[in-house]
Amino acid sequence: MKERNLTVDLYRLIFMVLICLWHYNPGHFISSGYLGVEFFFLLSGYLMYSAIKKKTPVMDYLKKRYSQLLGKYLLVLILMHIIKGCIAAYGGTFSFIDALTSLLPECLLLQNIGVFHSTGYLFPTWYLSVLIYGGTFILLLHNNLGSK
């Protein structure tokens, strides 16, 4: 079993709280919560690189990432669509076509790339898209251009 780096965990906790306070900031007393997002990008890049120091087949990387994230993500996505559908049906504005057209990009983690007209229901999950697609790009670069 790997040892956890408690310093990294402490920073993660601090920046998660900072991000939450920034998003739900009624008094606007935190003006730099976006720095928490920057921190998570840096941390993710560091952890991603330390995980791929050796050449890793791209499909193995994708299988690992998707197995860690996809089941939980799809469960929450389906629940959100059910809840949104119930609320919209109660209010009389439910459209099955709209729900379906927002579901497809969200299933593929492509909801916030600017191609689709909807940000979907889980637009904060853009971070997962960056982790998976960005990590795949970095892995491809590392495998093809990295040290031999």
PyMOL commands that place a pseudoatom at each C-alpha (Angstrom):
pseudoatom trace, name=CA, resn=MET, resi=1, chain=A, elem=C, hetatm=0, pos=[0.000, 0.000, 0.000]
pseudoatom trace, name=CA, resn=LYS, resi=2, chain=A, elem=C, hetatm=0, pos=[1.269, 3.462, -0.906]
pseudoatom trace, name=CA, resn=GLU, resi=3, chain=A, elem=C, hetatm=0, pos=[1.933, 5.941, 1.841]
pseudoatom trace, name=CA, resn=ARG, resi=4, chain=A, elem=C, hetatm=0, pos=[-0.212, 9.048, 1.700]
pseudoatom trace, name=CA, resn=ASN, resi=5, chain=A, elem=C, hetatm=0, pos=[1.453, 12.403, 1.596]
pseudoatom trace, name=CA, resn=LEU, resi=6, chain=A, elem=C, hetatm=0, pos=[-0.303, 14.200, 4.441]
pseudoatom trace, name=CA, resn=THR, resi=7, chain=A, elem=C, hetatm=0, pos=[1.044, 17.585, 3.382]
pseudoatom trace, name=CA, resn=VAL, resi=8, chain=A, elem=C, hetatm=0, pos=[-0.585, 17.221, -0.028]
pseudoatom trace, name=CA, resn=ASP, resi=9, chain=A, elem=C, hetatm=0, pos=[-3.822, 16.066, 1.655]
pseudoatom trace, name=CA, resn=LEU, resi=10, chain=A, elem=C, hetatm=0, pos=[-3.759, 19.134, 3.920]
pseudoatom trace, name=CA, resn=TYR, resi=11, chain=A, elem=C, hetatm=0, pos=[-3.281, 21.448, 0.925]
pseudoatom trace, name=CA, resn=ARG, resi=12, chain=A, elem=C, hetatm=0, pos=[-6.111, 19.680, -0.879]
pseudoatom trace, name=CA, resn=LEU, resi=13, chain=A, elem=C, hetatm=0, pos=[-8.408, 20.241, 2.087]
pseudoatom trace, name=CA, resn=ILE, resi=14, chain=A, elem=C, hetatm=0, pos=[-7.448, 23.919, 2.385]
pseudoatom trace, name=CA, resn=PHE, resi=15, chain=A, elem=C, hetatm=0, pos=[-7.998, 24.601, -1.306]
pseudoatom trace, name=CA, resn=MET, resi=16, chain=A, elem=C, hetatm=0, pos=[-11.249, 22.615, -1.438]
pseudoatom trace, name=CA, resn=VAL, resi=17, chain=A, elem=C, hetatm=0, pos=[-12.605, 24.786, 1.362]
pseudoatom trace, name=CA, resn=LEU, resi=18, chain=A, elem=C, hetatm=0, pos=[-11.321, 27.900, -0.426]
pseudoatom trace, name=CA, resn=ILE, resi=19, chain=A, elem=C, hetatm=0, pos=[-13.069, 26.889, -3.657]
pseudoatom trace, name=CA, resn=CYS, resi=20, chain=A, elem=C, hetatm=0, pos=[-16.343, 26.112, -1.838]
pseudoatom trace, name=CA, resn=LEU, resi=21, chain=A, elem=C, hetatm=0, pos=[-16.239, 29.434, -0.007]
pseudoatom trace, name=CA, resn=TRP, resi=22, chain=A, elem=C, hetatm=0, pos=[-15.540, 31.226, -3.270]
pseudoatom trace, name=CA, resn=HIS, resi=23, chain=A, elem=C, hetatm=0, pos=[-18.467, 29.546, -5.048]
pseudoatom trace, name=CA, resn=TYR, resi=24, chain=A, elem=C, hetatm=0, pos=[-20.878, 30.031, -2.173]
pseudoatom trace, name=CA, resn=ASN, resi=25, chain=A, elem=C, hetatm=0, pos=[-19.647, 33.429, -1.106]
pseudoatom trace, name=CA, resn=PRO, resi=26, chain=A, elem=C, hetatm=0, pos=[-22.616, 35.503, 0.026]
pseudoatom trace, name=CA, resn=GLY, resi=27, chain=A, elem=C, hetatm=0, pos=[-20.561, 38.378, 1.407]
pseudoatom trace, name=CA, resn=HIS, resi=28, chain=A, elem=C, hetatm=0, pos=[-17.877, 38.359, -1.298]
pseudoatom trace, name=CA, resn=PHE, resi=29, chain=A, elem=C, hetatm=0, pos=[-15.177, 38.285, 1.347]
pseudoatom trace, name=CA, resn=ILE, resi=30, chain=A, elem=C, hetatm=0, pos=[-13.025, 35.844, -0.666]
pseudoatom trace, name=CA, resn=SER, resi=31, chain=A, elem=C, hetatm=0, pos=[-11.867, 37.263, -3.958]
pseudoatom trace, name=CA, resn=SER, resi=32, chain=A, elem=C, hetatm=0, pos=[-9.196, 34.758, -4.944]
pseudoatom trace, name=CA, resn=GLY, resi=33, chain=A, elem=C, hetatm=0, pos=[-10.891, 31.369, -4.660]
pseudoatom trace, name=CA, resn=TYR, resi=34, chain=A, elem=C, hetatm=0, pos=[-9.938, 30.651, -8.268]
pseudoatom trace, name=CA, resn=LEU, resi=35, chain=A, elem=C, hetatm=0, pos=[-6.413, 30.049, -6.948]
pseudoatom trace, name=CA, resn=GLY, resi=36, chain=A, elem=C, hetatm=0, pos=[-7.736, 26.794, -5.501]
pseudoatom trace, name=CA, resn=VAL, resi=37, chain=A, elem=C, hetatm=0, pos=[-8.584, 25.625, -9.008]
pseudoatom trace, name=CA, resn=GLU, resi=38, chain=A, elem=C, hetatm=0, pos=[-5.095, 26.601, -10.160]
pseudoatom trace, name=CA, resn=PHE, resi=39, chain=A, elem=C, hetatm=0, pos=[-3.653, 24.602, -7.275]
pseudoatom trace, name=CA, resn=PHE, resi=40, chain=A, elem=C, hetatm=0, pos=[-5.666, 21.521, -8.270]
pseudoatom trace, name=CA, resn=PHE, resi=41, chain=A, elem=C, hetatm=0, pos=[-4.387, 21.798, -11.836]
pseudoatom trace, name=CA, resn=LEU, resi=42, chain=A, elem=C, hetatm=0, pos=[-0.811, 21.958, -10.594]
pseudoatom trace, name=CA, resn=LEU, resi=43, chain=A, elem=C, hetatm=0, pos=[-1.351, 19.099, -8.163]
pseudoatom trace, name=CA, resn=SER, resi=44, chain=A, elem=C, hetatm=0, pos=[-3.065, 16.973, -10.800]
pseudoatom trace, name=CA, resn=GLY, resi=45, chain=A, elem=C, hetatm=0, pos=[-0.249, 17.587, -13.238]
pseudoatom trace, name=CA, resn=TYR, resi=46, chain=A, elem=C, hetatm=0, pos=[2.336, 16.645, -10.637]
pseudoatom trace, name=CA, resn=LEU, resi=47, chain=A, elem=C, hetatm=0, pos=[0.490, 13.488, -9.600]
pseudoatom trace, name=CA, resn=MET, resi=48, chain=A, elem=C, hetatm=0, pos=[-0.235, 12.580, -13.218]
pseudoatom trace, name=CA, resn=TYR, resi=49, chain=A, elem=C, hetatm=0, pos=[3.403, 12.904, -14.191]
pseudoatom trace, name=CA, resn=SER, resi=50, chain=A, elem=C, hetatm=0, pos=[4.592, 10.900, -11.201]
pseudoatom trace, name=CA, resn=ALA, resi=51, chain=A, elem=C, hetatm=0, pos=[2.131, 8.167, -12.187]
pseudoatom trace, name=CA, resn=ILE, resi=52, chain=A, elem=C, hetatm=0, pos=[3.419, 7.980, -15.787]
pseudoatom trace, name=CA, resn=LYS, resi=53, chain=A, elem=C, hetatm=0, pos=[7.185, 8.248, -15.309]
pseudoatom trace, name=CA, resn=LYS, resi=54, chain=A, elem=C, hetatm=0, pos=[7.532, 5.010, -17.205]
pseudoatom trace, name=CA, resn=LYS, resi=55, chain=A, elem=C, hetatm=0, pos=[5.889, 4.395, -20.543]
pseudoatom trace, name=CA, resn=THR, resi=56, chain=A, elem=C, hetatm=0, pos=[2.285, 3.431, -19.933]
pseudoatom trace, name=CA, resn=PRO, resi=57, chain=A, elem=C, hetatm=0, pos=[0.049, 2.142, -22.722]
pseudoatom trace, name=CA, resn=VAL, resi=58, chain=A, elem=C, hetatm=0, pos=[-2.638, 4.738, -23.429]
pseudoatom trace, name=CA, resn=MET, resi=59, chain=A, elem=C, hetatm=0, pos=[-5.457, 2.206, -23.211]
pseudoatom trace, name=CA, resn=ASP, resi=60, chain=A, elem=C, hetatm=0, pos=[-4.268, 1.085, -19.760]
pseudoatom trace, name=CA, resn=TYR, resi=61, chain=A, elem=C, hetatm=0, pos=[-4.273, 4.714, -18.626]
pseudoatom trace, name=CA, resn=LEU, resi=62, chain=A, elem=C, hetatm=0, pos=[-7.781, 5.312, -19.981]
pseudoatom trace, name=CA, resn=LYS, resi=63, chain=A, elem=C, hetatm=0, pos=[-9.128, 2.086, -18.457]
pseudoatom trace, name=CA, resn=LYS, resi=64, chain=A, elem=C, hetatm=0, pos=[-7.739, 3.056, -15.062]
pseudoatom trace, name=CA, resn=ARG, resi=65, chain=A, elem=C, hetatm=0, pos=[-9.081, 6.614, -15.195]
pseudoatom trace, name=CA, resn=TYR, resi=66, chain=A, elem=C, hetatm=0, pos=[-12.500, 5.605, -16.473]
pseudoatom trace, name=CA, resn=SER, resi=67, chain=A, elem=C, hetatm=0, pos=[-12.822, 2.765, -13.971]
pseudoatom trace, name=CA, resn=GLN, resi=68, chain=A, elem=C, hetatm=0, pos=[-12.089, 5.207, -11.136]
pseudoatom trace, name=CA, resn=LEU, resi=69, chain=A, elem=C, hetatm=0, pos=[-14.471, 7.922, -12.293]
pseudoatom trace, name=CA, resn=LEU, resi=70, chain=A, elem=C, hetatm=0, pos=[-17.030, 6.793, -14.809]
pseudoatom trace, name=CA, resn=GLY, resi=71, chain=A, elem=C, hetatm=0, pos=[-19.356, 4.649, -12.681]
pseudoatom trace, name=CA, resn=LYS, resi=72, chain=A, elem=C, hetatm=0, pos=[-19.798, 7.321, -10.022]
pseudoatom trace, name=CA, resn=TYR, resi=73, chain=A, elem=C, hetatm=0, pos=[-20.060, 10.070, -12.609]
pseudoatom trace, name=CA, resn=LEU, resi=74, chain=A, elem=C, hetatm=0, pos=[-22.718, 8.269, -14.658]
pseudoatom trace, name=CA, resn=LEU, resi=75, chain=A, elem=C, hetatm=0, pos=[-24.743, 7.476, -11.532]
pseudoatom trace, name=CA, resn=VAL, resi=76, chain=A, elem=C, hetatm=0, pos=[-24.803, 11.145, -10.522]
pseudoatom trace, name=CA, resn=LEU, resi=77, chain=A, elem=C, hetatm=0, pos=[-25.517, 12.179, -14.121]
pseudoatom trace, name=CA, resn=ILE, resi=78, chain=A, elem=C, hetatm=0, pos=[-28.504, 9.844, -14.396]
pseudoatom trace, name=CA, resn=LEU, resi=79, chain=A, elem=C, hetatm=0, pos=[-29.838, 10.979, -11.013]
pseudoatom trace, name=CA, resn=MET, resi=80, chain=A, elem=C, hetatm=0, pos=[-29.480, 14.624, -12.062]
pseudoatom trace, name=CA, resn=HIS, resi=81, chain=A, elem=C, hetatm=0, pos=[-31.382, 13.970, -15.287]
pseudoatom trace, name=CA, resn=ILE, resi=82, chain=A, elem=C, hetatm=0, pos=[-34.165, 12.194, -13.379]
pseudoatom trace, name=CA, resn=ILE, resi=83, chain=A, elem=C, hetatm=0, pos=[-34.418, 15.029, -10.850]
pseudoatom trace, name=CA, resn=LYS, resi=84, chain=A, elem=C, hetatm=0, pos=[-34.310, 17.678, -13.580]
pseudoatom trace, name=CA, resn=GLY, resi=85, chain=A, elem=C, hetatm=0, pos=[-36.926, 15.756, -15.576]
pseudoatom trace, name=CA, resn=CYS, resi=86, chain=A, elem=C, hetatm=0, pos=[-39.241, 15.525, -12.563]
pseudoatom trace, name=CA, resn=ILE, resi=87, chain=A, elem=C, hetatm=0, pos=[-38.867, 19.218, -11.797]
pseudoatom trace, name=CA, resn=ALA, resi=88, chain=A, elem=C, hetatm=0, pos=[-39.342, 20.223, -15.439]
pseudoatom trace, name=CA, resn=ALA, resi=89, chain=A, elem=C, hetatm=0, pos=[-42.326, 17.877, -15.907]
pseudoatom trace, name=CA, resn=TYR, resi=90, chain=A, elem=C, hetatm=0, pos=[-43.952, 19.351, -12.827]
pseudoatom trace, name=CA, resn=GLY, resi=91, chain=A, elem=C, hetatm=0, pos=[-43.420, 22.839, -14.219]
pseudoatom trace, name=CA, resn=GLY, resi=92, chain=A, elem=C, hetatm=0, pos=[-44.552, 21.801, -17.695]
pseudoatom trace, name=CA, resn=THR, resi=93, chain=A, elem=C, hetatm=0, pos=[-41.325, 22.614, -19.569]
pseudoatom trace, name=CA, resn=PHE, resi=94, chain=A, elem=C, hetatm=0, pos=[-39.750, 19.166, -19.948]
pseudoatom trace, name=CA, resn=SER, resi=95, chain=A, elem=C, hetatm=0, pos=[-38.361, 18.285, -23.362]
pseudoatom trace, name=CA, resn=PHE, resi=96, chain=A, elem=C, hetatm=0, pos=[-37.113, 14.752, -23.940]
pseudoatom trace, name=CA, resn=ILE, resi=97, chain=A, elem=C, hetatm=0, pos=[-35.055, 15.905, -26.945]
pseudoatom trace, name=CA, resn=ASP, resi=98, chain=A, elem=C, hetatm=0, pos=[-33.325, 18.622, -24.900]
pseudoatom trace, name=CA, resn=ALA, resi=99, chain=A, elem=C, hetatm=0, pos=[-32.573, 16.150, -22.117]
pseudoatom trace, name=CA, resn=LEU, resi=100, chain=A, elem=C, hetatm=0, pos=[-31.156, 13.658, -24.605]
pseudoatom trace, name=CA, resn=THR, resi=101, chain=A, elem=C, hetatm=0, pos=[-29.032, 16.226, -26.437]
pseudoatom trace, name=CA, resn=SER, resi=102, chain=A, elem=C, hetatm=0, pos=[-27.471, 17.365, -23.174]
pseudoatom trace, name=CA, resn=LEU, resi=103, chain=A, elem=C, hetatm=0, pos=[-26.968, 13.789, -21.961]
pseudoatom trace, name=CA, resn=LEU, resi=104, chain=A, elem=C, hetatm=0, pos=[-24.770, 12.652, -24.857]
pseudoatom trace, name=CA, resn=PRO, resi=105, chain=A, elem=C, hetatm=0, pos=[-22.021, 15.286, -24.451]
pseudoatom trace, name=CA, resn=GLU, resi=106, chain=A, elem=C, hetatm=0, pos=[-22.116, 14.804, -20.686]
pseudoatom trace, name=CA, resn=CYS, resi=107, chain=A, elem=C, hetatm=0, pos=[-21.655, 11.030, -21.022]
pseudoatom trace, name=CA, resn=LEU, resi=108, chain=A, elem=C, hetatm=0, pos=[-18.588, 11.670, -23.154]
pseudoatom trace, name=CA, resn=LEU, resi=109, chain=A, elem=C, hetatm=0, pos=[-17.331, 14.414, -20.789]
pseudoatom trace, name=CA, resn=LEU, resi=110, chain=A, elem=C, hetatm=0, pos=[-17.551, 16.963, -23.603]
pseudoatom trace, name=CA, resn=GLN, resi=111, chain=A, elem=C, hetatm=0, pos=[-20.217, 19.248, -22.150]
pseudoatom trace, name=CA, resn=ASN, resi=112, chain=A, elem=C, hetatm=0, pos=[-18.133, 22.415, -21.827]
pseudoatom trace, name=CA, resn=ILE, resi=113, chain=A, elem=C, hetatm=0, pos=[-15.959, 22.513, -24.914]
pseudoatom trace, name=CA, resn=GLY, resi=114, chain=A, elem=C, hetatm=0, pos=[-18.017, 25.106, -26.777]
pseudoatom trace, name=CA, resn=VAL, resi=115, chain=A, elem=C, hetatm=0, pos=[-19.328, 22.803, -29.517]
pseudoatom trace, name=CA, resn=PHE, resi=116, chain=A, elem=C, hetatm=0, pos=[-22.627, 21.922, -27.883]
pseudoatom trace, name=CA, resn=HIS, resi=117, chain=A, elem=C, hetatm=0, pos=[-25.196, 24.595, -27.071]
pseudoatom trace, name=CA, resn=SER, resi=118, chain=A, elem=C, hetatm=0, pos=[-25.852, 23.248, -23.612]
pseudoatom trace, name=CA, resn=THR, resi=119, chain=A, elem=C, hetatm=0, pos=[-23.570, 23.127, -20.622]
pseudoatom trace, name=CA, resn=GLY, resi=120, chain=A, elem=C, hetatm=0, pos=[-25.691, 20.277, -19.302]
pseudoatom trace, name=CA, resn=TYR, resi=121, chain=A, elem=C, hetatm=0, pos=[-26.600, 19.622, -15.712]
pseudoatom trace, name=CA, resn=LEU, resi=122, chain=A, elem=C, hetatm=0, pos=[-23.152, 18.787, -14.410]
pseudoatom trace, name=CA, resn=PHE, resi=123, chain=A, elem=C, hetatm=0, pos=[-21.146, 21.657, -15.861]
pseudoatom trace, name=CA, resn=PRO, resi=124, chain=A, elem=C, hetatm=0, pos=[-18.779, 21.778, -12.852]
pseudoatom trace, name=CA, resn=THR, resi=125, chain=A, elem=C, hetatm=0, pos=[-17.440, 18.421, -13.997]
pseudoatom trace, name=CA, resn=TRP, resi=126, chain=A, elem=C, hetatm=0, pos=[-15.379, 20.148, -16.679]
pseudoatom trace, name=CA, resn=TYR, resi=127, chain=A, elem=C, hetatm=0, pos=[-12.480, 19.344, -14.376]
pseudoatom trace, name=CA, resn=LEU, resi=128, chain=A, elem=C, hetatm=0, pos=[-12.933, 15.601, -14.991]
pseudoatom trace, name=CA, resn=SER, resi=129, chain=A, elem=C, hetatm=0, pos=[-12.803, 16.238, -18.733]
pseudoatom trace, name=CA, resn=VAL, resi=130, chain=A, elem=C, hetatm=0, pos=[-9.538, 18.078, -18.329]
pseudoatom trace, name=CA, resn=LEU, resi=131, chain=A, elem=C, hetatm=0, pos=[-8.085, 15.289, -16.182]
pseudoatom trace, name=CA, resn=ILE, resi=132, chain=A, elem=C, hetatm=0, pos=[-8.976, 12.524, -18.604]
pseudoatom trace, name=CA, resn=TYR, resi=133, chain=A, elem=C, hetatm=0, pos=[-8.377, 14.224, -21.957]
pseudoatom trace, name=CA, resn=GLY, resi=134, chain=A, elem=C, hetatm=0, pos=[-5.458, 16.343, -20.771]
pseudoatom trace, name=CA, resn=GLY, resi=135, chain=A, elem=C, hetatm=0, pos=[-3.879, 13.345, -19.070]
pseudoatom trace, name=CA, resn=THR, resi=136, chain=A, elem=C, hetatm=0, pos=[-4.225, 11.287, -22.235]
pseudoatom trace, name=CA, resn=PHE, resi=137, chain=A, elem=C, hetatm=0, pos=[-2.577, 14.072, -24.249]
pseudoatom trace, name=CA, resn=ILE, resi=138, chain=A, elem=C, hetatm=0, pos=[0.296, 14.355, -21.749]
pseudoatom trace, name=CA, resn=LEU, resi=139, chain=A, elem=C, hetatm=0, pos=[0.715, 10.575, -21.744]
pseudoatom trace, name=CA, resn=LEU, resi=140, chain=A, elem=C, hetatm=0, pos=[0.860, 10.498, -25.545]
pseudoatom trace, name=CA, resn=LEU, resi=141, chain=A, elem=C, hetatm=0, pos=[3.474, 13.260, -25.514]
pseudoatom trace, name=CA, resn=HIS, resi=142, chain=A, elem=C, hetatm=0, pos=[5.461, 11.481, -22.835]
pseudoatom trace, name=CA, resn=ASN, resi=143, chain=A, elem=C, hetatm=0, pos=[5.318, 8.111, -24.597]
pseudoatom trace, name=CA, resn=ASN, resi=144, chain=A, elem=C, hetatm=0, pos=[6.324, 9.566, -27.961]
pseudoatom trace, name=CA, resn=LEU, resi=145, chain=A, elem=C, hetatm=0, pos=[8.666, 12.429, -27.037]
pseudoatom trace, name=CA, resn=GLY, resi=146, chain=A, elem=C, hetatm=0, pos=[9.787, 11.614, -23.507]
pseudoatom trace, name=CA, resn=SER, resi=147, chain=A, elem=C, hetatm=0, pos=[13.064, 10.074, -22.452]
pseudoatom trace, name=CA, resn=LYS, resi=148, chain=A, elem=C, hetatm=0, pos=[13.743, 6.724, -24.023]
for i in range(1, 148): cmd.bond("trace and resi %d" % i, "trace and resi %d" % (i + 1))
show_as sticks, trace
zoom trace
